[in-house]
Amino acid sequence: MSETLETKSGRSLAFSFGDPEPVLSNRLTDYLGVFLDIGGAYYRPPVDLTGLADLMNANAYHGPILHFKANMVAKWFVRRPLLDTVSLRRLALDYAVFGNAYPQLFFNRLGKLVRIGWQPAISMRATKDPAVFVKLRSTADPGYATQNYLEFRPGEVLQLKEYDVKQGIYGVPQYLGGIQSVLLSEDSTLFRRKFFLNGAHMGYILVTTDAGLDPETAEQIEKKVRESKGPGNFRSLYLNIPRSSNKEPVQVIPVGQFGSKDEYQAIKDVTQEEMLIMHRCYPGLVPALPANVGGFGDLEKSMRVYYEMEVTAMQQVFLALNEMLGVPAVQFREPDWKQAA
């Protein structure tokens, strides 16, 4: 875009390049409520599950902490004949990410339970019958042409869910209220990358105050500015003012200074703290650098507190399977802190 301004003292030229870009454009996790699908076969989740899955890769903390919580559930798990460690960890990760986990029961010909498997929570849906669940099929599935979901037998799939005070059909993850911090961290990183791609020297106003500057010379300056401008978040503006009291004939006014105006580090520090708080995770237990020389203190004590306050509560979710099935399918051992030390 270019613009020409006429003044009484002479001809002034002004050029600007680039368009502003929206930053906050993620609306993947709005709470939508629970409604039946158009066909009436199953209920739609209140939160976009694909959005929650995509959110795991938004920044360096959110996804790894979810994996860390699943690891903590599996760390003290005692492998049983009915449930192996791999299935338990998958269930734990689904529960941490989506607030729902779906154990699948396998029976022999005599009707005896022989194994507990796992179905991915991102594809599972609840139906009008609380004992029946369906799994959405992929478009690559041969059966998709006739029906876009696979229905399980009553009682074949169970549901472990985080309680939601708004409805009782699906669970929602506890971190839902902190999603804006996750997105802000992602947006600030993307903005920073665009700044570097754009060039730290760009994002300025170039002002000349020379009455003898002819239009051809102005066009050459415009061309040079245009060629040096890379894709990014800032506009660059060129102004030629024929007559001015300014003693300097050429002046560069930066509008995107990195040092004094950029709040990138402050944003990253705040969002990191908020993500640790929303997950109730101690900084020393995740790969975070200490902000002070003293570090994070005694990590073993932090681990003990985290175990008592968080891990045991996460284990209770899966110990509930024993009551639901009437058999000891899940067992956790007590940590040996003396041996760990």
N, C-alpha and C positions, 0 to 999 in steps of 0.2 A: 504494500500500500504506500502511495506517495501523495503528498499534499503540497500545494503552493499557496503562500500567503503574500498578499500585496500590502505594502505600507506606503505612507506619504513620502517617506525618505528614500524609497527605492524598492527593488524586488527582493523578497525574502523567500528562501526555499526551505522546505521541511520534508523529510522523508522518515518513514517508520516501517519496520519489517516485523513479520511474525504475528501470530495470534495467541491470545491467552489460552491456557489449557486447564481444564478442570482437574482438581486434585482428588477430592473426596467423591468417588463415584461408586463405591462398593455398598450395595444394599442386599447382600446375600443372606443375611441372618435375621431379618425382621420377623417378629412373632406374628404368625398369620392366623392362629386358631386352628382347630381340628374340624375338618369337614369331610364328608363322604366324597369319594371320587365320582366323576361324572357317571360312570357305570354303576355306582353304588356297591361295588364289590369290596372296597377297603377304605380305610380312613387315611387322609393325607396328614403327614406330620405337621406340627405347628411351626417348625423351623426348617428351612431348606437344608437337607442333609448333605447334599453335594456342596453347598456353600460352607458348611462346617468342615467337611473334608478338605476343601481347597484352602481353608483358613490355616491348616496345619503348616503350610509352606509359606505363610505370609511373612514371617520373620525368624530370627535365629533362636527365639526362646519358647514361643507358644507350643509348636509341634514337639520339640525335644522334651519339654516338661510333661506333656501327655504320655510320651513313650516312657519317661522316667516313672510316672505313676503306675503304668502297667507293669513295668519291671519290678517295682516295689511289691506289687501283689504277687508276682510270680516268684520273687526271691525266696520267700519262706514257704512256698507251696510244697506239699508232700505229694508226690505222684501216686495216684491211686489207680486200681484196675479200670475204673470207669472213666476217668478223666486224666488226660496227659497234660504235660506242661505247655505244649504248643497251643492246644485248644484253650486252655485256661488263660494264657497271655492274650490271645486274640479276643476272647470275651472281655478281658480287662481293658484292652485298648479301645474296643468299641464302646464300652461303658463310659470310659473317660472322655472320648471324643463326642459321642452322640447322646449320652445319658440313657442308652438302651443297649442290652446285650441279649442274644437269642441262642441259648443252648438247644441243640437238636438231640433228641433221644433215639437210640437205636435198640431194637428188641430182637430176640431170636424167635424161632418158630413157636416156642412155648410161651411167648409173651414176657420173657424175662429181660430186664434191662441189662444190656451188655456193654454199652459204650455211650458216652456223651460227646457229641461233636459240636459244631459251631456253624452258624449261618451269619453272613455279613449284615450288620445292622443297617447299612446304607440302602440295602435292597428290600428289607423286610417291612411288611405293612400289617397292621391289625385290621380285623374284620368285625362285623356286627356280633359274631360269636366269639366271646373272650378266649375260647380254647382253640380257635383256628387262626392261623397266620398264613399270609401269602408272600411270595417272593417275586419281585418284579423281574421280568426277563429282559435280557439284552436284545437289541434288534438283530444281533448276529445269531441268536438262538433259533434253531429251526422251528420251535414251537411258537415263536412270537407271532407268526402270521395268523394263527387261529386265536391265541389268547396271550395278552401281554403280561400274565402273571402265572405262577405255579402255586397251587393250593396244597398245603400240607394237611395231613389227617389230624383230627381233633386230638390234642395232647401231644402231638409229635414234636412240636416246638414250644419252648417256654420263653417267657419274657422277664428279664431283670431290668428294672427301670428306676431312674431317679425320680422321686416324687415331684410333681408339678402342681402347684396350688390352683392353677387355672383349669386343669382338666386331668382326667385319670386314664387316658388311653395310651399316651406316649410319655416317656420321660424326656427331660431336657437337661443339658449339661449345666453344672453349677457356674461355669465361667461365662455364661451368656451375657451377664451385665458388664463384663470387661472387654467385650469384642471391639469396642471403639478404640481402646488402647492398642490392641493388636493391629487394627487397620491404620491407626495414626503412625505407629512404628513403621509399617510397610510403606505408607505414603511418603514419610519423611526420607526413607532410604531411596525410594524411586526418584523423589525430587532432587536429592543430592546427586544421584547418578546422572540425571539429566543436566544438572548444573555443570558437572565435570565434562560431559559430552559437549555441552554448549561452549565451554571454555570459561575459566574464571575471569578472563579479561573482558568478557562480553557482558551485555546487560548494562548499557551506558547511554548517555546523551552526549553527542559530539557537537560542540558549539563553535562556530567561526564568526568573527566580527570584522570582516574585511570588506570594505565597500567596493573594492576592485575585483572581487571574485566573480568571474563571469559564469553563466549557466553551464558552459561546457566543463569547466573545472568542477563545479558542483556535481555534475553528473558523474564525473570520474570518482569523486569522493564517495558518492552514493554507491557506485559499482564496487569499490573496494570494501565498503562496509558490508554490502550484500554478500560478497564472496567470502568474507571472514566470518560471517554469521552462520553458526551451526544450529541444528535442531535443539530446542531447549525450552525453558520456561519464561524467558525474558524477552522483552522488546528492546530493540536498539533504535535510537532516534537521532537523526542528523538535522541540525538547525543552522541556517546561515542568516545572520543578522547584519545587514550592510553597515549600519552605524550604531555604535554603542559606546558607553563611557568605560567599558571594560578595557583595562590596560593590556590584557593578554589576548592576542588575536585568535588563538586556538585553545579550547578548554574541553577537557573530558570529565564528565560528571558521572561516576559509577552509581548504579541503582541496585546492584546485587552484590554488595561487598560481602566477602566471605567472613572476614575477621570480626567486624563490629556488629553486623546486623543478622548474621545467620545464627539460628537457635537450634541447629541440628543436634549438637551434643546434649543440650538441655532436654530436648524432646526425647532423645533416645534414653537418657537416664530416667526420666519420669515414667515413660512407658515400660521400661524394664522393671522398675519398682512396682508399678501397678500390675503387671503380669505375674510377678512373683506373689503379690498379695492375693490376686484373684484365684490363683491356684493353691494358695496357702503353702508355698514351698520355700524352704530356707535357702537364702542365697548361696551358702557354702555347699549345698548339696547338688547344685547345678553349676555348669561351667561359667560362673560370673566372676568378674574381677572385683576384689574388695576396694571400697572407696577410701579406705584409710590404711595406714601402715600396719596397724594391729591385725588386719585380716578379719576372718570370720570367727575367731576364737576356737574353742574345742569342737571339732566337727563330730566327734563321737557322741558328745552330749547332745548336739543338735540332731543327730540321727536317732538317738534314743527318744527325744521329745517328739520328733516327727513320726516315729513308729507308734508311739502311744497315742498321739493326737490324730493322725491321719491314716496310717497303714492299717491299723486294727479296724478302723471304721470301713475302709475299702474292702477288707477281708470279709466283713459281715455280710456284704452284698452277695458274695458267692457261697458263703456258709449257709445261706438261706436255701440253697439247692438241697441240702440234706433234709430240711423240713418238708420241702415241696415233694421230694421223691420218696422220703421215708427210708433212705439208705445212706450210709456215710460215704458220699461220693467226693466230698471236698474236705481236705485237712491241711492245716498250716502248723508248722513247728514254731516253737518259741526261739527267738534269737539268742545266741550265746555271746553276750557282749564281752566276756572275759577272753574268749578265744579270738574275737574280732580285734581286741586290743593288742 
